[in-house]
Amino acid sequence: MTLSLAISLLSLQMSILPSCAAEPASPQAIVKALTDAKAVREGQKFSAKLNGETIIISTWDNDEKLTNEQCKVEAILISKTLVDNFPDHLCYETLFYSPLNRTSYRKVIVQQALLHTFEKGGIGEEQMLNTLNVIKGTGPSETAGAGGTPSYMGIVLKTGPFAERRKDLLDGIKGLGDQGVGVTPFIQAFKAMEDQVDRDDASVVDSALLRLERSVKEQYDALSDARNRQDSPSFRDANRVTGSNSQQVTTVKAARADGKVNRWALGFFPLPERKILENPSGFWAESINAYKAKTHSTNPQNLYFAALWFASVLETNGRAHEAQRFKEMSRSFQ
């Protein structure tokens, strides 16, 4: 199907839809407009968000064989619908997430002015397609199920008890991820909780929610405390670059670059990937002993998430056999 024919068919579909007054743009209104106009493929999972005059559409579970040219055509069809329904927005971004890598996407940006020029015959189909670029990028896969069901990192919320609380909790986890916090153990715990939703046992879901809500809140509190310490005059004085302490600053930078560091599992206690990979058992014992000495407690919930973090690091680096030991250990702390 040519681009001109695709747009003609889309325009015909739009013309036979019931006419109604244009409503202000919102993620829900955008999802409804694209669904009603059949501007996305049937069953396609997608989400919408606003950023000033730009509307951003994220699509998920795309055909891995989708070519760059097909991405351009789909982005144009989506943008055409958005122009017709939300003309106050001048730019439309469509992200096509890879089905093989949830953090990899291709992005096509379509300007409203370009669509108007094409529709008036100012440029042809080939020229329009050549004008558009396919931009590769990476970032968290923030998606939605068909019809706009909220989701994050592959989690689609299920219908069931405490739906609003579960949505707020997922938003909170996403917020931590946006601030650079490693959220893999949170995601694993959330998925385990979602599995309980199908069993219609509200008390079990409520208990799991309370535990995870408490952990997320503790992490936000830890981040806030850390920022307050960094903003204090004593912290700034200690880290000011002068001749006498330049070596200290260099050391701090090297530590920050030394692998991804997860600081929340043991109450803002550092658990860098490098040390986990060097000696999982030894570093676990060292960390737990230091944690006990510092807090004078052994909070099972913190130990549970710490064990999940060790398992995640090992599994990501191709050491599934060692990861299994820490997964089993995490269950003993539940």
C-alpha positions in Angstrom: 0.0 0.0 0.0 1.4 3.4 -0.9 1.5 6.3 1.5 -1.0 8.3 -0.5 -3.5 5.4 -0.5 -3.0 4.8 3.2 -3.7 8.4 4.1 -6.7 8.4 1.8 -8.2 5.3 3.5 -7.5 6.9 6.9 -9.2 10.1 5.9 -12.2 8.1 4.7 -12.4 6.3 8.0 -12.2 9.6 9.8 -15.0 11.1 7.7 -17.5 8.3 8.6 -16.8 8.5 12.4 -19.5 10.3 14.4 -18.7 14.0 14.4 -18.1 15.6 17.8 -16.5 18.8 19.2 -12.7 18.6 19.5 -11.7 17.9 23.1 -8.5 19.0 24.8 -5.5 16.7 24.3 -4.9 14.2 27.1 -3.3 10.8 27.1 -6.7 9.2 27.4 -8.2 11.3 24.6 -5.2 10.6 22.3 -5.4 6.9 22.8 -9.2 6.9 22.1 -8.7 9.0 18.9 -6.0 6.7 17.5 -8.0 3.6 18.4 -11.3 4.9 16.8 -9.5 6.0 13.6 -7.7 2.7 13.4 -4.4 4.6 13.0 -2.5 1.8 14.8 -2.5 -1.8 13.9 -5.2 -4.0 15.5 -4.1 -5.2 18.9 -1.1 -2.9 18.9 0.0 -1.8 22.4 0.8 1.9 22.7 0.7 4.8 25.1 0.5 8.6 24.8 1.9 11.5 26.7 2.2 15.3 26.2 5.3 17.4 26.3 4.4 21.1 25.6 3.4 21.3 22.0 4.6 17.8 21.3 2.6 14.6 21.5 4.7 11.5 22.1 3.4 8.0 21.1 5.2 4.9 22.3 4.4 1.7 20.6 5.4 -1.7 21.9 5.6 -5.3 20.8 6.2 -4.3 17.2 7.0 -6.7 14.4 10.8 -7.2 14.5 10.7 -7.1 10.7 9.2 -3.6 10.6 11.4 -1.6 8.2 12.5 2.0 8.6 10.2 2.9 5.7 7.3 1.2 7.4 8.1 3.1 10.6 7.8 6.3 8.7 4.5 5.4 7.1 3.0 4.4 10.5 4.3 7.5 12.1 2.7 9.6 9.4 -0.7 7.9 9.8 -0.6 8.4 13.5 0.4 12.0 13.1 -2.4 12.6 10.5 -4.9 11.5 13.1 -3.4 13.7 15.8 -3.4 16.7 13.5 -7.1 16.2 12.8 -8.0 15.8 16.4 -5.5 18.0 18.3 -4.5 20.8 15.9 -3.0 22.9 18.7 -0.1 20.5 19.0 2.5 21.1 16.3 4.9 18.1 16.6 4.3 14.4 16.8 6.9 11.8 17.9 6.3 8.1 17.5 8.6 5.6 19.2 8.8 2.0 18.0 10.2 -0.2 20.8 12.0 -3.3 19.7 10.3 -6.6 20.7 13.8 -8.1 21.3 15.1 -5.3 23.6 12.6 -3.3 25.6 14.9 -0.4 26.0 15.8 0.1 22.3 13.6 2.0 20.0 13.4 3.8 16.6 11.8 7.3 16.6 10.2 9.3 13.8 9.3 13.0 14.3 6.6 14.5 12.1 5.9 18.2 12.1 2.3 19.4 11.5 3.6 21.9 8.8 5.0 19.0 6.8 1.7 17.1 6.8 -0.2 20.3 5.6 2.4 20.8 2.8 1.9 17.2 1.6 -1.9 17.4 1.7 -1.8 20.6 -0.4 0.4 19.0 -3.0 3.5 21.0 -2.1 5.6 17.8 -1.9 5.2 14.3 -3.2 5.1 11.0 -1.3 8.7 10.1 -1.9 9.9 13.6 -1.0 7.9 13.5 2.2 9.3 10.1 3.2 12.9 11.2 2.4 12.4 14.3 4.6 11.7 12.1 7.7 14.6 10.5 9.7 14.5 7.3 11.7 16.4 8.1 15.0 17.7 5.2 17.1 17.7 5.6 20.8 17.5 3.8 24.2 15.4 4.4 27.2 12.9 2.7 29.6 10.0 1.1 27.7 7.1 3.1 29.1 4.2 1.5 27.3 0.5 0.7 27.5 -1.6 -2.2 26.7 -4.2 -2.0 23.9 -6.7 0.6 25.0 -4.2 2.4 27.2 -3.8 0.1 30.2 -0.9 1.7 32.3 2.3 -0.3 32.3 6.0 0.0 32.9 8.9 -2.3 31.9 6.7 -5.0 30.5 4.2 -4.9 33.4 0.5 -4.5 32.4 -1.7 -3.9 35.4 -4.3 -6.6 35.8 -8.0 -6.0 36.7 -8.5 -6.8 40.3 -8.3 -5.6 43.9 -6.5 -2.3 44.9 -6.1 -1.3 41.2 -5.5 2.4 42.1 -2.9 1.6 44.8 -1.1 -0.8 42.4 -1.1 1.9 39.7 0.3 4.5 42.2 3.0 2.0 43.3 4.0 1.3 39.7 4.3 5.0 39.1 6.4 5.3 42.2 8.8 2.6 41.0 9.0 4.3 37.6 9.9 7.5 39.4 12.8 5.8 41.2 14.0 4.5 37.9 13.9 7.9 36.3 16.2 9.1 39.1 18.8 6.5 38.4 17.9 4.0 41.1 18.2 0.3 40.1 14.6 -0.9 40.2 15.0 -4.6 39.1 14.2 -6.1 42.5 11.2 -3.8 42.8 9.9 -4.9 39.4 10.4 -8.6 40.3 8.5 -8.1 43.6 5.8 -6.2 41.8 5.4 -9.0 39.2 5.1 -11.6 42.0 2.4 -9.5 43.6 0.5 -9.2 40.3 0.5 -13.0 40.0 -1.5 -13.0 43.2 -4.2 -10.8 41.7 -5.5 -13.6 39.6 -6.1 -15.8 42.6 -8.7 -13.4 44.0 -7.1 -13.3 47.5 -7.3 -9.7 48.4 -5.6 -10.1 51.8 -2.5 -11.6 50.2 -2.4 -8.7 47.6 -2.9 -6.2 50.4 -0.1 -7.6 52.4 2.3 -7.6 49.4 1.3 -4.1 48.6 2.0 -2.8 52.1 5.5 -4.3 52.1 6.4 -2.9 48.7 4.8 0.5 49.3 6.9 0.7 52.5 10.1 -0.2 50.6 9.5 2.3 47.9 8.8 5.0 50.5 12.0 4.2 52.3 13.9 4.5 49.1 12.4 8.0 48.4 13.3 9.0 51.9 16.8 7.8 51.5 17.2 9.8 48.2 15.9 12.9 50.0 18.3 12.4 52.9 21.2 12.0 50.4 20.3 15.2 48.6 20.0 17.1 51.8 23.5 15.9 52.8 24.9 16.9 49.4 23.3 20.4 49.7 24.9 21.0 53.1 27.8 23.5 53.3 30.0 20.8 55.0 29.5 18.4 52.1 30.3 21.1 49.5 33.4 22.2 51.4 34.6 18.6 51.6 34.2 18.0 47.9 35.5 21.4 46.6 38.3 20.9 44.0 41.5 22.4 45.4 45.1 21.5 45.0 45.2 19.6 48.3 42.2 17.4 47.7 42.1 16.9 43.9 43.2 13.3 44.4 40.2 12.7 46.6 37.8 14.0 43.9 39.4 11.8 41.3 38.9 8.8 43.5 35.2 9.6 43.9 34.7 9.9 40.1 36.5 6.6 39.6 34.2 4.9 42.1 31.1 6.3 40.4 32.3 5.0 37.0 33.1 1.6 38.5 29.9 -0.2 37.4 26.3 0.5 38.3 25.8 1.0 42.0 22.5 0.1 43.7 22.2 2.0 47.0 18.7 1.2 48.2 18.5 -2.6 49.0 20.2 -2.2 52.4 18.9 1.2 53.3 21.2 3.3 51.0 24.1 0.9 51.7 26.3 0.6 48.5 26.2 -2.7 46.6 28.2 -2.1 43.4 28.0 -4.6 40.6 31.8 -5.0 40.3 32.1 -6.3 43.9 29.2 -8.7 43.5 30.8 -10.2 40.4 34.2 -10.4 41.9 33.1 -12.5 44.9 29.4 -13.0 45.4 29.5 -15.0 48.6 32.3 -13.0 50.1 30.8 -9.6 49.3 27.4 -10.8 50.6 28.8 -11.7 54.0 30.9 -8.5 54.1 27.8 -6.4 53.3 25.5 -8.1 55.7 28.1 -7.8 58.6 28.6 -4.1 57.8 24.8 -3.6 57.6 24.2 -5.3 61.0 27.0 -3.2 62.6 25.6 0.0 61.2 21.9 -0.5 61.9 22.0 -3.0 64.8 19.2 -4.9 63.0 18.5 -7.4 60.2 15.3 -6.2 58.5 14.1 -9.2 56.5 12.6 -7.0 53.9 15.9 -5.3 53.2 17.7 -8.6 53.1 15.1 -9.9 50.7 15.7 -7.1 48.2 19.4 -7.2 48.6 19.4 -11.0 47.7 17.2 -10.2 44.6 19.7 -7.5 43.6 22.6 -10.0 43.8 20.6 -12.5 41.8 19.8 -9.9 39.1 23.4 -8.8 38.7 24.7 -12.3 38.4 21.9 -13.3 36.0 22.4 -10.3 33.8 26.1 -11.2 33.5 25.5 -14.8 32.4 25.9 -16.5 35.8 22.4 -17.9 36.2 23.6 -20.9 38.3 25.0 -18.5 41.0 22.0 -16.3 40.7 19.7 -19.2 41.6 21.3 -19.4 45.1 20.5 -15.8 45.9 16.9 -16.2 44.5 16.4 -19.1 46.9 18.0 -17.1 49.7 15.5 -14.2 49.0 12.6 -16.5 49.6 13.8 -17.3 53.1 13.5 -13.6 54.0 9.8 -13.3 52.9 
